Amino acid sequence: MDSLQVLVPLLCLMSTALGKTTVDDGMHVKMKGTIGVITDNNSRNGKEEIVAVKMAMEDFYHYSNQSFGLQIRDSHADPLQAALAARDLIDTQKVEAIIGPETWKETTLVADICSQNMTPVISLADATPNWSTLKLPYLVQVSPNQFMQMKAVAAIVHSFEWYNVNIIYDDTDSSSTRMFSHLYRDFSVAGVLVSNVLTIPPLTSSSLSQELEKLRDGYCRVFIVNLSLPLAINLFQTAKELKMVEKGYVWIVTDPLTSLVHSLNSSIISSMQGIIGVKSYFPEIGLQYEDFYFKFRKKFSSENPHELNNEPGIFAARAYDAAWTLALSMIQANNKKDQTLLDKILLNNFTGLSGKIHFSDQKLDPSDTFQIINVMGKDCKEIGFWTNGLGFSNIIGQNAAFNSSMKELGQVLWPGRPWGTPRGWTLPSSDNPLRIGVSVLGTLKQFITVIQDQTENTTTFQGFTIDLFNATMKLLPYYLPYKFYPFNDTYDNLVKQVYLKNFDAVIDVAIISYRYQYAEFTQPYTDPGVVMVVPLKSKVDHRAWLFFKPFTKSMWVLILAMVIYNGFILWMLERRHSPEITGSMLNQTGTMAWLALTPLIKLDGDKLHSNLSKMVMVVWLFVALILTQTYTANLASMLTAEQLEPTIDDVDQLRNRNIKVGYSSGSFVKHYVQEVLQFHPENMRNYGELEEFAEALRRKEIGSAFLEVPTAKIFVSKYCNEFIQARPSYKIGGFGFAFPRGSPFIPDVNKALLDLVETGKVRELENKMLALEECEDTDVNGETASLSPNSFWVLFIFTAGTSTFSLLVYIFRTNYANSEEKTIWRLTAMIIQQCNQAKRRISRKVSDVAESVVAPPTQV
């Protein structure tokens, strides 16, 4: 059956081309059934559909020699008229199926009546909801869903880096409304924001002009149009009168307008010069289409002589395919009684004039390819194609090269005939400057001060933020006129005014996540965060062990070790020379400690007898002098610089003791303290001025004030001797400028802010502001660090080395003295022995002499 369906159109064309017919002029042909058609006879697409259906019936008769009755009813674009026509066709004309109508409103009523009578209706409406076939079982959509067309529009906008668009659509047609929702979603995916939405019911020209003037006064110059042909014609004629189809503007249109551009006369085309269109694509090539094209032009001109253009469009091709599908299905249903006509319709699978005819869930498979056109001169030019999932290409087919950007397709003629791509937005004029909202309720008058003079009816704006904003605007690469306006309400409501378009921007607002639903922010120009400010109290009174803090624990241990070591060395060196060192072990230990600790207290070297002891004492005295002076200086620093501390250590202490806290009026801090830090609303107080915070803290109405970092800096700077910023700091916020979401000014403003930061201008303005509140004793949070052995290791090595060296010398000398003493003793003993021996020898000689003298003389 599939091969037969594919050959049907071709056989018909062959028989027509040969000048032959399958109908015998003298034979009566029996009708095989009646087909109903409901369309708007006065619309261009309705006229094309009527001619195309008639041509399909004629061509099918030439092919199959089967004739069908054709009943055409005019809906007048009225859903009620379409429903009445369907009832008449079913009850009176006994039609087996109905083709049409064009809009979803008409289709809903017609399909409901057809479903009740089990009569298939082949809809030509572009968009039907997903639930349509479930509720209306006899509805078949022969027009592919056009929701995919919205992706093509989003791809075009993204290609040229336009991030803001205006959308104009017809809210009287529910299908157009669904188109808008799909377009909005596709823009969100592409990062494009919708600045304005204009719904156009059938309005008068004056009301349409007023609505377009409002859009013209805005800065967005990209317009997306999804309207029926009559509304679109009225729109562009009005826009041309308002000079909105000129240089700088961008207009992108969709079906049904783009598929009917060929039918417009030159006066209407002239009001649409430079617009870009996304058009339903169907192959306008091949023998089948050529034969259809020539026959259609002839027949259309004969039936609609007042129409200047007789070329067929996508609506004619779809109507032709719908009629052919229905006729072929009716013959097959008559031949096979086991299947209904609806079943036969859904089984069709062939290539028609409009493309592939194949149904899924009673809907024609969606189209993935769309044609991009550019209106110029008296006609439109084909720029290229867009295919879902592939991108843009100049041709269709296997040799197509795809690109993600439409810029690769070639030159586009824009409104006003400029060849350069419009930037999509315009600068405000001096007559219509940017409206900058400024809060009057700001706690920091140093940031913003609003002075309103009722007598002269003038308002003056001063402060750090005003100066910074002025400096930022001067660095923009273009002149941007602006004017400040006071706003007397909360900061949340101030940001909402941007969303409500009451302000074009607001300044001096904290950057909070939930505010992003109303505006988009620049980078912050202040430090982000919320801190807790509390009163000061003395730290010294409550620190009995403060005298230990100048040195670290390891330092104290090392000093004690050196005292013991040096005491031991001195004891060893002096124990033989000082009788007071002798005695019991306890007495000797005390004397040893005294010798080691003496250099830390006074110079007492006169009592030392050994030169080695004196050398050890001198070095140890030098080290002790440095240690004592360092200790004294560090302790003095701690007693002066560290004499104050916060009265409250952390947030938990506030919550557990139910201490009341303060916050700035109109600030986001209220929400943060209540929801994130979980303080009970009864324990929260709001204040407007810094002086009010100071008085409340002094009177102990509140125990702490939660302030944004810029506010806390000024507050602590102003009251540095009374209050201190306690830890921790909660990273949130930061002040910035807020613009509408997708504002084209934000990139340039961010760059200007970066330039001001890098050149030091922001710091200069901040210092100028803080100088007015400067206080000498502002750094009350600074802590003096305890000293460790890393700072004195050379000294300890020096004294330890000296002591060790003296000990080694003492040991050596002691050993040497002992050996020398033994040698002298031996020599002395030998000398004494020799002396005794000599004495004995002399004594014997003396005795001998004496005896000789005393003896009598001998006789001769």
Helices and strands as residue ranges (DSSP letters): H 2-17, E 31-39, H 44-64, E 67-74, H 79-91, E 97-99, H 104-116, E 121-123, H 132-135, E 139-141, H 148-159, E 164-169, H 174-190, E 193-199, H 205-217, E 222-226, H 229-241, E 250-253, G 258-263, H 266-270, E 276-280, H 287-303, H 314-335, H 341-346, E 349-351, E 356-360, E 363-364, E 369-376, E 379-387, E 391-393, G 406-409, E 434-439, E 449-453, E 458-462, H 464-474, E 482-487, H 491-499, E 505-510, G 513-517, E 520-521, E 530-538, G 540-542, G 546-548, H 553-574, G 579-581, H 585-601, H 611-641, E 644-646, H 651-656, E 661-664, H 669-671, I 672-676, G 681-683, E 684-687, H 690-698, E 704-708, H 709-718, E 723-730, E 735-739, H 746-758, H 761-771, G 789-791, H 793-854
